[in-house]
Amino acid sequence: MLPSAPDGPAAHGGVGSLPVPASDTWTGARVRPFRAITYDPAVAGPLASLVAPPYDVVGPDQRARLAAQSPWNVVRIDLPDIPYEGVRAVIDGWLADGVLRRAAAPMALAWTQSFTLPDGTAHERRILLAAVALAPYEDRVVRPHERTHAGPKEERLRLMTATSMQLSPIYGLYPDPEGAAWAAAGVALAALFALWMFFFPQYVPTHFAWVAEPRLGQVFIGAGYVFRTFFFLQFLLQRNWLKLRWTFWGNLAFTGTLLLATLWHADEMNWRFLFAHLWIIFYTFEPITMIFSAPWTAEARHAHLTSGGPILPWFRRFLILVVGVLFLMGALLVINPEWLDLRWPWDLNGFDARISAAWFLGWAVWAGTIGFAHDWDEVRTAGALALLWGVTVCLTLLFFRAEFDFGRAPTMGYAGIAVLFTLGFAFFFWRQEARRAARRRA
């Protein structure tokens, strides 16, 4: 992967960096997708013959072996044996011959590396490859590499200046043994999406991952992301797997539906904006991260809490109703949104209908998870978040009432289901908590 300079004049501060806006009010790093240059394996051959270790650990003998593997091995341009001014001509020749190709649109790439050190310690590294704008050193936006030498830095700058490319991407490392950064990113993105949908709808068509519409569709998605904000927050605050286990299958249903909708309507995504790339990266790797992070030992699967008491029988019956209704609505939104359009409180299009289905199908599975729980304390947070989601949806009926047509039967049916869902969860949450408190007093 060869991160390339953006089209047009280079940004001030260095070749190949992002344009820096005139405003100096932004204090964080500016991260953007970029038009990458990659090898074409059909022309250049297997990737194993093209890659090389970082330039500063490659000695003369190893460089000769790498260069002998392929006439297009990256060591020929990243650690060249010709003047730097000639490297750009080599790259241009590889592009002309089809060995290299430039991406048609800006992209950001994410992947996971798993590796074992010589001492047998296993590690996992999650990587996001993107362009980061240069910033003044004193702003401390990106911390400098420690113990670097003037000579190599000058050499790298000369090569970057000659090629207008960054041939040696830089790692920015952040230790995260418990996945807190991933959960924090989820909190931040979910809160941003909720605020965006509720209060800044004018910027949805121009900057969001896709053109979410109409207004009531935006409002529903905003309510869903209020729930998602607190959903991710629990992973920052709670470390007991038995109290987080309830999230697993429902979140696979939720993220799977979102990813299905995104891939189904990939041609409708705003790929020129960063949020489209973040969207597909996050909803690809969130379920994968959950699967690999979950403890799969027999002990973890069979362990249960006993502190909260069993799920009340009438609560289970209520949950059967919830699962059935939410699954039916979610399935219709995915499979036949055209038929459902005339029977829905707002106008539906295929993309937004399938995105909205994620909350219905996710909560159908989460409600079922509550019903099958052995102990209330294992799903207590689930009950609270169900109540939060219901209250948020009901509040949208109140604060956006001018947008709803309450004279239509579909609107009244939607409102009735939202109120029934919320009141039912509120009542049974209260009953479970009362039973839990009685058990503790006993």
N, C-alpha and C positions, 0 to 999 in steps of 0.2 A: 504494500500500500504506500503510495507516494502522495502525501497531501500537497495539493498544488496551490499556487497563488490564485486568488479570485480574478475573474475577468476584469479588465480595466486597470486603472492606476493602482499601484500598491499603496497600502495605508502608511501613514507616517509612522516612523519608529522601526521599520524593517520590512524587507521584501517578503511577501507571502503571508502577511498578517491581515486581519480583518480591518475594514474601514472603521475608524473610531468616531462616533458621533461627536458633534461639537459640544454637547452638554457635558458638564463635568459633575453632574449630580449622582450618577450611578456609581456605586461603591463595590459591586461584586464583579466577578469575572463574566465577560461576554462570551458565551459559548454558542457556536453556530455550526450547522452542517456545511460541508464544503464539497466541491467537485473534485473527487479523488481521481488519481491516475492509478490504474491497476494493470497487472499482467493479464494477457489473454492466454489461458493455458492451451487453447487450440493451436496457437502459433508458437508460444514461448516454451511449451512443454511442461512437465510436472513442476509443481511449486517447490518441491524439495530441492530441485536443482537450481532454483532461482534465489532462494533466501540465504541470508548470512547473519551471523551474530552481530551485535553492535560494533561499529567501526573501531571503537577504542579498545577492544579486546582481541582484535584480529592481528596476528603477527604476519610477517612476510611469507612464511611457509604456508600458513593456513590460507592466506589471501590467494596464493598461487593455486592451491588445491580447489578453492571455491571458484576461481575464475575459469579453471579447466573444466568444471562441471557443465558450464553453459556459456555461450558467448553473450548471454543476456543476464548473467548473475548480477544481482544488485551491487555486489562489491565493486564492480567495474565503474559504477557512478558514485557510490557512497564513499569508497576509498580508492579513488582513481589513481592510475599511474600516468595520467596525462595532465597538462595544465587545467586548472578549474575552468578556464574560459572555454575549453573544448568540450566540457561535460554536457553543456546544454545542447550542443550539436549532436552528441551521441543520443541523448534523450529524444530530441526531435526526430532523429532517424528511426529510433525504435517505434515512435508513434506513427511515423509515416509507413513503416513496414507492418504495422498491426501488432507488434510485440506488446506494446502498451496501448491502453485505451483510456480515454477520459470519460468519466461518468456524465450522462446526459443531464442530470439534475443534481443539485446539492444533496449530500447524504451524511448521515451519522451512523456509525457502526457500533454494535455492542456484542460482546461475546464473553464467555467464561473460560478461564484456563485452570485446569487442575494439574498439580504436579507434586512430586515427592522429592524432598531434599536427600542428600546422601546419608543423613542420620535416620532416615525413615519417616520423618515428619511430613504428613500430607498437608497441602495448602490449596486454597482456592482463591483465584483473583478474578474479579469482575471488572471488565474494561469497557469504557466508552471512548471511541475515537472520534474526535471532532476538532474544529478549529477554535482557538482561543485568542481573543484580541490582545495585543500588546498593551501594557499599562506601565506608567512610571514606576520605577523601583520603589520609591518612597510610599506609594499607595498600598503596598503589601497585598496586592490582589492575588498574585501567584508568587509563592515563596521561592527564592533562588536555590539552585542546586548548591549543596555545600562542597567545599574543598575542590573547586574547579580551578584549572590553571589557565593563565592568559593565552598561552600558545594554542591549545586546542580550541578555545572559544573563538579566537581570531580565525583559525582555519575553517571552522564551521560557518562563521559569518561570511567568509569569502566564498565558500561553496554555495551557500544559500543565495548570496547576491548574484553569483554567476548564473545560477540555474533558475532563479525566481521560484524555487521550491524548497520545501522542508523535507529533506531526504531521511532524516533521523528523528522521528516523532519522539516527544518527551513524555515520560511517565510522570504523572502526579499521583503520589501514593497516599492512601488514607486507610489506616487499620480499622477493621470493622468485624471483629470476631463473632459478634452476636447478631449481625444483620441490622444494626440500628440505623445505619445510613440509608439502607433500602427503605425501611419503615418511615424514616424522616422524609425521604424523597416522596413517598406516598402521601404523607400528611400534607406536605407543601403543595404538591400538584393537585390533590383533591380539593384543598381549600381554595387554591387559585381558580380551578375550574368552577367551583360553586359560586365564588364572587363574580367571576366573569359572566356566567350565565344569568345571574340575578341582576347585576347592576351595570354591566357594560355590554349589552347585547349588540350595540352598534359595531363592536370590534370582532364579533364572532365571524362574520363572512370574510373579513379581511386578514385575520391573524390566527384563528383557531385551527384545529386539526382538520376540520371539515366545516362546510356551511350548514350548521345545525339550524333547523327551522321547523315549524313556525315559532312564534314567541312562546306559546304554551309548551311546546316541545323542549325549548331551552329551559323553561322553568322546571319541568319535571326532571331533566338531567341535572340542573342545579340542586334540586332537593336530594337527588341520589348522591351527589358528591358531598353534601353535608354529612350524610351517613358515612360515606367512604373516608372522610377526614377523621372521624372518631374511630372508624374501623381500624385504620392504620395506627392511630394513637395508642390503641391497646397493646400493639406490639412493642412500643417504646416503654410502656409502663408495666407490662405484665411479663413475667419470665417463667410462669408455671405452664408447661405444655398442656396439662390436663384442663386448664382454663382457656386455652387457645385452640384446642383440638376441634372445637365446634366449627371453626372458620374454614376448615380444610376443603371439604367436598363442595360446599356452597360457593367458595371462592373459585374453585376450578370451573364450576358452572358459570359463574359470573364472568370471569376473565375469558373463558372459552367462547362464550357468546359474543363478547366484545371483539375478540380477535376474529371470529368467524364473520361478524358484520363488517369489520375493517377490510378483511381480505376479499369479501364478497363485493364490496364497493370501493376497492382500491383506487379505481379511476376517478372517484369523487373526492379523494383526500387532497388537502392543500399541501402537496409535497414541497412547495417552495418555502414553507414556513417550518421553523424548528419544532413547533409543537406536534406536527404530524409525525415527525421522526421520533420524538420522545414518546408519543402515544403508542406507536407500534412496538418500540423497544420495550416500554414498560409492560405492556400487556402481553408481550411474548415471554419476557423473563420473570414476571411476577409469579405465574403458576409454576414455572420451572424451579424458581428459587424456593417456593413453598414445598415442592415435592422433595427436593434435595435437602432441605433444612429440617423436615419433619423426622422425628425419631421413629425408626421402623423396627425397633426391637420388640420381641414378644412381650417383654415387661411393660413397655410403653403402650402397646396396643391394649393390654388387658388391665392396666391400672385404672382405678376409678376413685373419685372422691366420695365421701360419705357424710360430709358436714352439712349439706343443704337440704337433704331429704329428697324423696322421689318426686317425679313430675306428677301433678295431680291428674286424676283420670279425666275430668272434664276439660282440663287444659289440653290433654292429648286429643280429645274429640274436636276441640276448637282448631287445633293445629292440622288435623285431617282436612277440615274445610279450607283453611288457609292454603295448604299445599295444593289442593285441587284447583281452587280458583286462580291462584297465581301461576301455576303451571299452564293452565288452559290459556290465560291471557298472554303469557310469554310465548307459548308455542304458536299461537295465532299471529303474534307480532313478527315472529321469525318466518313462518311458513306462508302466510297469506295476508300480508298487510293491506293489499288492495281490497280484499273483501271486508276487512276490519275498518277500513277508512271511513265508511258511512256510519259505523257503529262505535266510533271513538269520539272523545270530547273535543279533539282538535284534528286538523288535517294531518294525515300521515303520508310520508314518503318512505320508500323501502329502507333507505340507510338509517334514518332516525328511528324508524319503527324497530329495526333489529338492534340498534344500540339500546333503546329503551327496554327491550326484552331482557337485557342482561339483569336488570334489577328484579324483574318478576321471576325469572328462572333461578337467579341466585337465592332470592328469599324463599322460593318454593323448597329448595334443598335445605337452606338454613332452618326453616320452620320444621322440616322433617327431622333434621338433626336434633333440634330441641326435643321433639316428641320421643326420639329414641334414647335420649340421654338417661344415664343411670342415676344421676344426682343433679339437683338444681344448681349447685355451685359450679358445675362444669359448664353450664349454659346461661348462667346468670347475666353475663355481659351480653350474650346474644339477645336475651329478653329486653335488656335496656336499649340496645341498638335498634331492635325492631320497633320499640316504642318511639325512639328518636326519629326513625325514618317516617313512621306513621304521622307523628306530630308535625314534622316538616312538610309532608305532602298536604296535610290538612291546613297548615298555615298558608300554603300557596293558594289554596281555594279561597282563603280570606283576603290575602293581600293582592292577589291578581284576579279578584272576582270580576272586574270590568272586562277581562279578557275571555272569561268563560260565558257560554250561553246556557244558563241554567234552565232555559225553557225546553232544551232538548233532553230526551230520555237518556242518551249515552252520557251526558254530563252528570245528570242526577245519579245514574248508576255508578259512575266512577267515584263521585263524591261519597255515595253511600258505602261503597266497598272500602274507601279510605277511612271513613269514620268508624265503620264496624271493625276493621283491622286494628285501628288505634285503640278504640275503647276495649276491645277484647284483650289485647296485649296488656293494656293498663290494668284491667281487672285481674287477670291471672298473674301478672307480675306482683300485684299487691297481695294476692292470696298466697303465692309461693313465698314471698318475703315474710308474711305473717307466720306461715308454717315454719320457715327457717328460724325465725326469732324464738318461736315456742320451743323448738328442738334445742336451741342453745341454752334457753333458760332451764330446760329440764336436765 
